[in-house]
Amino acid sequence: MGWRLRGEQYEEIEPTEQGWRWSEVLGLYLGIHNRQLRYFFPNGELVPTPEEAEKIERQRAERLAQKLRELGVDPDTL
């Protein structure tokens, strides 16, 4: 169970249908994803770990470089 302090009393944080609990301090949900405790944005999207974010950015850069090559531009000379 999750609890939050309201004044001098603790009250339970009700879970969502997915079992996530809202953190007012973080402005994020906390829940389990693939057997790990993870953060979720208010819209339900998973917050990437630093490793996941780095991988996403690397893939994005590779796609951009490929597009530049298709347009006849060598991204390594920019």
VEXVEX-883037 format. One record per residue: y, z, x of N, C-alpha, C in turn. Coordinates in steps of 0.001 Angstrom, whole numbers, padded with zeros to 6 digits. Last residue first. Layout:
<rs>
<r n_c2="Y" n_c3="Z" n_c1="X" ca_c2="Y" ca_c3="Z" ca_c1="X" c_c2="Y" c_c3="Z" c_c1="X"/>
...
</rs>
This chain:
<rs>
<r n_c2="017169" n_c3="-041729" n_c1="029686" ca_c2="018365" ca_c3="-041232" ca_c1="029000" c_c2="018892" c_c3="-039957" c_c1="029609"/>
<r n_c2="014805" n_c3="-042514" n_c1="030680" ca_c2="016001" ca_c3="-042905" ca_c1="031440" c_c2="017284" c_c3="-042421" c_c1="030788"/>
<r n_c2="012846" n_c3="-041806" n_c1="028957" ca_c2="012850" ca_c3="-041115" ca_c1="030259" c_c2="014073" c_c3="-041478" c_c1="031092"/>
<r n_c2="012990" n_c3="-043473" n_c1="026773" ca_c2="013573" ca_c3="-042131" ca_c1="026649" c_c2="013636" c_c3="-041377" c_c1="027979"/>
<r n_c2="013852" n_c3="-046708" n_c1="026763" ca_c2="012992" ca_c3="-045800" ca_c1="027536" c_c2="013598" c_c3="-044409" c_c1="027485"/>
<r n_c2="013941" n_c3="-048686" n_c1="023914" ca_c2="014690" ca_c3="-047738" ca_c1="024733" c_c2="013699" c_c3="-046832" c_c1="025443"/>
<r n_c2="012789" n_c3="-050272" n_c1="021985" ca_c2="013090" ca_c3="-050866" ca_c1="023289" c_c2="013906" c_c3="-049966" c_c1="024207"/>
<r n_c2="011893" n_c3="-049114" n_c1="019738" ca_c2="013189" ca_c3="-049778" ca_c1="019640" c_c2="013642" c_c3="-050371" c_c1="020969"/>
<r n_c2="009636" n_c3="-047864" n_c1="020663" ca_c2="009469" ca_c3="-048970" ca_c1="019717" c_c2="010764" c_c3="-049772" c_c1="019561"/>
<r n_c2="010880" n_c3="-045837" n_c1="022129" ca_c2="010140" ca_c3="-046891" ca_c1="022842" c_c2="009938" c_c3="-048121" c_c1="021945"/>
<r n_c2="011864" n_c3="-044322" n_c1="019992" ca_c2="012797" ca_c3="-044951" ca_c1="020929" c_c2="012115" c_c3="-046083" c_c1="021698"/>
<r n_c2="009428" n_c3="-043455" n_c1="018915" ca_c2="010309" ca_c3="-044299" ca_c1="018116" c_c2="011314" c_c3="-045021" c_c1="019010"/>
<r n_c2="008513" n_c3="-041843" n_c1="021021" ca_c2="007750" ca_c3="-043027" ca_c1="020624" c_c2="008616" c_c3="-043986" c_c1="019818"/>
<r n_c2="010456" n_c3="-039831" n_c1="020969" ca_c2="010313" ca_c3="-040671" ca_c1="022163" c_c2="009556" c_c3="-041943" c_c1="021829"/>
<r n_c2="009885" n_c3="-038729" n_c1="018437" ca_c2="011193" ca_c3="-039332" ca_c1="018701" c_c2="011121" c_c3="-040260" c_c1="019906"/>
<r n_c2="007315" n_c3="-037717" n_c1="018913" ca_c2="007519" ca_c3="-038749" ca_c1="017887" c_c2="008844" c_c3="-039476" c_c1="018098"/>
<r n_c2="007911" n_c3="-035820" n_c1="020903" ca_c2="007012" ca_c3="-036934" ca_c1="021218" c_c2="007168" c_c3="-038070" c_c1="020204"/>
<r n_c2="009512" n_c3="-034056" n_c1="019456" ca_c2="010082" ca_c3="-034766" ca_c1="020606" c_c2="009219" c_c3="-035973" c_c1="020977"/>
<r n_c2="007581" n_c3="-033102" n_c1="017632" ca_c2="008777" ca_c3="-033795" ca_c1="017144" c_c2="009407" c_c3="-034623" c_c1="018263"/>
<r n_c2="005832" n_c3="-031810" n_c1="019357" ca_c2="005361" ca_c3="-032956" ca_c1="018569" c_c2="006534" c_c3="-033781" c_c1="018055"/>
<r n_c2="007564" n_c3="-029789" n_c1="020258" ca_c2="006990" ca_c3="-030737" ca_c1="021225" c_c2="006500" c_c3="-031993" c_c1="020497"/>
<r n_c2="008025" n_c3="-028409" n_c1="017869" ca_c2="009143" ca_c3="-029068" ca_c1="018558" c_c2="008650" c_c3="-030099" c_c1="019571"/>
<r n_c2="005414" n_c3="-027453" n_c1="017359" ca_c2="006091" ca_c3="-028328" ca_c1="016397" c_c2="007221" c_c3="-029086" c_c1="017069"/>
<r n_c2="005049" n_c3="-025792" n_c1="019599" ca_c2="004164" ca_c3="-026939" ca_c1="019401" c_c2="004807" c_c3="-027947" c_c1="018444"/>
<r n_c2="007014" n_c3="-023862" n_c1="019112" ca_c2="007077" ca_c3="-024677" ca_c1="020329" c_c2="006228" c_c3="-025939" c_c1="020175"/>
<r n_c2="006028" n_c3="-022752" n_c1="016740" ca_c2="007334" ca_c3="-023410" ca_c1="016733" c_c2="007479" c_c3="-024319" c_c1="017952"/>
<r n_c2="003637" n_c3="-021612" n_c1="017676" ca_c2="003591" ca_c3="-022686" ca_c1="016684" c_c2="004906" c_c3="-023466" c_c1="016659"/>
<r n_c2="004696" n_c3="-019665" n_c1="019406" ca_c2="003801" ca_c3="-020708" ca_c1="019930" c_c2="003731" c_c3="-021892" c_c1="018974"/>
<r n_c2="006169" n_c3="-018022" n_c1="017653" ca_c2="006851" ca_c3="-018750" ca_c1="018730" c_c2="005994" c_c3="-019888" c_c1="019293"/>
<r n_c2="004894" n_c3="-018792" n_c1="014331" ca_c2="004949" ca_c3="-017937" ca_c1="015514" c_c2="005723" c_c3="-018692" c_c1="016594"/>
<r n_c2="006680" n_c3="-019750" n_c1="011355" ca_c2="005841" ca_c3="-020057" ca_c1="012524" c_c2="005989" c_c3="-018999" c_c1="013615"/>
<r n_c2="006291" n_c3="-018486" n_c1="008196" ca_c2="007192" ca_c3="-018442" ca_c1="009351" c_c2="006340" c_c3="-018717" c_c1="010586"/>
<r n_c2="005273" n_c3="-020394" n_c1="005425" ca_c2="004867" ca_c3="-019561" ca_c1="006549" c_c2="005898" c_c3="-019630" c_c1="007670"/>
<r n_c2="006995" n_c3="-020347" n_c1="002328" ca_c2="006593" ca_c3="-021082" ca_c1="003529" c_c2="006305" c_c3="-020109" c_c1="004672"/>
<r n_c2="008054" n_c3="-018979" n_c1="000221" ca_c2="006606" ca_c3="-018944" ca_c1="000382" c_c2="006100" c_c3="-019675" c_c1="001612"/>
<r n_c2="010744" n_c3="-018696" n_c1="000085" ca_c2="010182" ca_c3="-019815" ca_c1="-000678" c_c2="008658" c_c3="-019899" c_c1="-000533"/>
<r n_c2="011228" n_c3="-016582" n_c1="001894" ca_c2="011291" ca_c3="-016326" ca_c1="000451" c_c2="010708" c_c3="-017456" c_c1="-000402"/>
<r n_c2="008685" n_c3="-016991" n_c1="004487" ca_c2="010036" ca_c3="-017149" ca_c1="003974" c_c2="010047" c_c3="-016861" c_c1="002481"/>
<r n_c2="006419" n_c3="-014613" n_c1="005801" ca_c2="006624" ca_c3="-015776" ca_c1="004951" c_c2="008081" c_c3="-015795" c_c1="004498"/>
<r n_c2="004504" n_c3="-013389" n_c1="008570" ca_c2="005721" ca_c3="-013394" ca_c1="007771" c_c2="005797" c_c3="-014691" c_c1="006980"/>
<r n_c2="001168" n_c3="-011970" n_c1="008790" ca_c2="002186" ca_c3="-012982" ca_c1="009069" c_c2="003395" c_c3="-012765" c_c1="008180"/>
<r n_c2="-001776" n_c3="-010734" n_c1="010014" ca_c2="-000546" ca_c3="-010341" ca_c1="009346" c_c2="000543" c_c3="-011318" c_c1="009769"/>
<r n_c2="-004702" n_c3="-012769" n_c1="009641" ca_c2="-003655" ca_c3="-012194" ca_c1="010493" c_c2="-002459" c_c3="-011808" c_c1="009638"/>
<r n_c2="-006551" n_c3="-014272" n_c1="008211" ca_c2="-006952" ca_c3="-012948" ca_c1="008696" c_c2="-005963" c_c3="-012325" c_c1="009674"/>
<r n_c2="-004996" n_c3="-016439" n_c1="007313" ca_c2="-006076" ca_c3="-016628" ca_c1="008296" c_c2="-006426" c_c3="-015320" c_c1="009004"/>
<r n_c2="-002570" n_c3="-014211" n_c1="006444" ca_c2="-002849" ca_c3="-015649" ca_c1="006531" c_c2="-003866" c_c3="-015832" c_c1="007647"/>
<r n_c2="-001152" n_c3="-011645" n_c1="004563" ca_c2="-002266" ca_c3="-012055" ca_c1="005412" c_c2="-002453" c_c3="-013562" c_c1="005302"/>
<r n_c2="002354" n_c3="-010760" n_c1="004683" ca_c2="001073" ca_c3="-010995" ca_c1="004047" c_c2="000037" c_c3="-011436" c_c1="005050"/>
<r n_c2="005659" n_c3="-010104" n_c1="003852" ca_c2="004583" ca_c3="-009855" ca_c1="004803" c_c2="003273" c_c3="-010035" c_c1="004058"/>
<r n_c2="008653" n_c3="-011985" n_c1="003305" ca_c2="007419" ca_c3="-011381" ca_c1="002807" c_c2="006495" c_c3="-011125" c_c1="003984"/>
<r n_c2="012003" n_c3="-011150" n_c1="004361" ca_c2="010782" ca_c3="-011950" ca_c1="004413" c_c2="009659" c_c3="-011217" c_c1="003696"/>
<r n_c2="014098" n_c3="-009569" n_c1="005042" ca_c2="014366" ca_c3="-010690" ca_c1="004154" c_c2="013211" c_c3="-011666" c_c1="004132"/>
<r n_c2="013835" n_c3="-007272" n_c1="006541" ca_c2="013630" ca_c3="-008562" ca_c1="007203" c_c2="014062" c_c3="-009750" c_c1="006352"/>
<r n_c2="014484" n_c3="-005324" n_c1="004596" ca_c2="015093" ca_c3="-005276" ca_c1="005929" c_c2="015007" c_c3="-006639" c_c1="006608"/>
<r n_c2="012850" n_c3="-005863" n_c1="002446" ca_c2="014297" ca_c3="-005999" ca_c1="002272" c_c2="015001" c_c3="-006046" c_c1="003628"/>
<r n_c2="009926" n_c3="-007457" n_c1="002308" ca_c2="010657" ca_c3="-006563" ca_c1="003205" c_c2="012149" c_c3="-006830" c_c1="003026"/>
<r n_c2="007366" n_c3="-007694" n_c1="-000121" ca_c2="008708" ca_c3="-008071" ca_c1="000284" c_c2="009312" c_c3="-007018" c_c1="001198"/>
<r n_c2="003979" n_c3="-008538" n_c1="000378" ca_c2="004964" ca_c3="-007497" ca_c1="000046" c_c2="006303" c_c3="-007883" c_c1="000659"/>
<r n_c2="001271" n_c3="-010428" n_c1="-001036" ca_c2="002360" ca_c3="-010237" ca_c1="-000077" c_c2="003291" c_c3="-009132" c_c1="-000564"/>
<r n_c2="-000646" n_c3="-011147" n_c1="-002820" ca_c2="-000857" ca_c3="-009892" ca_c1="-002100" c_c2="000209" c_c3="-009618" c_c1="-001058"/>
<r n_c2="-000137" n_c3="-013269" n_c1="-004373" ca_c2="-000859" ca_c3="-013550" ca_c1="-003133" c_c2="-001169" c_c3="-012274" c_c1="-002356"/>
<r n_c2="001411" n_c3="-012114" n_c1="-006346" ca_c2="000073" ca_c3="-012577" ca_c1="-006720" c_c2="-000781" c_c3="-012847" c_c1="-005488"/>
<r n_c2="002953" n_c3="-009406" n_c1="-004465" ca_c2="002984" ca_c3="-010637" ca_c1="-005239" c_c2="001558" c_c3="-010996" c_c1="-005643"/>
<r n_c2="002991" n_c3="-005774" n_c1="-004729" ca_c2="002618" ca_c3="-007032" ca_c1="-004088" c_c2="002780" c_c3="-008216" c_c1="-005044"/>
<r n_c2="005605" n_c3="-003417" n_c1="-004836" ca_c2="004594" ca_c3="-004157" ca_c1="-005593" c_c2="004271" c_c3="-005468" c_c1="-004879"/>
<r n_c2="005994" n_c3="-000667" n_c1="-002997" ca_c2="006426" ca_c3="-002063" ca_c1="-003027" c_c2="005309" c_c3="-002843" c_c1="-003701"/>
<r n_c2="006503" n_c3="002585" n_c1="-004369" ca_c2="005587" ca_c3="001547" ca_c1="-003908" c_c2="006240" c_c3="000177" c_c1="-004001"/>
<r n_c2="009015" n_c3="004775" n_c1="-003089" ca_c2="008397" ca_c3="004062" ca_c1="-004204" c_c2="007551" c_c3="002928" c_c1="-003640"/>
<r n_c2="010261" n_c3="007939" n_c1="-002129" ca_c2="009524" ca_c3="006735" ca_c1="-001771" c_c2="008965" c_c3="006101" c_c1="-003032"/>
<r n_c2="013505" n_c3="009384" n_c1="-002323" ca_c2="012167" ca_c3="009195" ca_c1="-002881" c_c2="011544" c_c3="007898" c_c1="-002357"/>
<r n_c2="016117" n_c3="009569" n_c1="-001736" ca_c2="015244" ca_c3="010555" ca_c1="-001099" c_c2="013803" c_c3="010424" c_c1="-001575"/>
<r n_c2="016841" n_c3="006297" n_c1="-001813" ca_c2="017487" ca_c3="007606" ca_c1="-001817" c_c2="016629" c_c3="008577" c_c1="-001045"/>
<r n_c2="013912" n_c3="004966" n_c1="-001422" ca_c2="015039" ca_c3="004788" ca_c1="-002334" c_c2="015708" c_c3="006151" c_c1="-002469"/>
<r n_c2="011836" n_c3="003543" n_c1="000904" ca_c2="012613" ca_c3="004740" ca_c1="000607" c_c2="013801" c_c3="004357" c_c1="-000261"/>
<r n_c2="008742" n_c3="001964" n_c1="000137" ca_c2="010124" ca_c3="001901" ca_c1="000594" c_c2="010835" c_c3="003168" c_c1="000134"/>
<r n_c2="005386" n_c3="000993" n_c1="001014" ca_c2="006333" ca_c3="001919" ca_c1="000405" c_c2="007722" c_c3="001664" c_c1="000951"/>
<r n_c2="002303" n_c3="-000607" n_c1="000376" ca_c2="003585" ca_c3="-000576" ca_c1="001052" c_c2="004535" c_c3="000332" c_c1="000288"/>
<r n_c2="-001187" n_c3="000000" n_c1="000837" ca_c2="000000" ca_c3="000000" ca_c1="000000" c_c2="001242" c_c3="000000" c_c1="000876"/>
</rs>
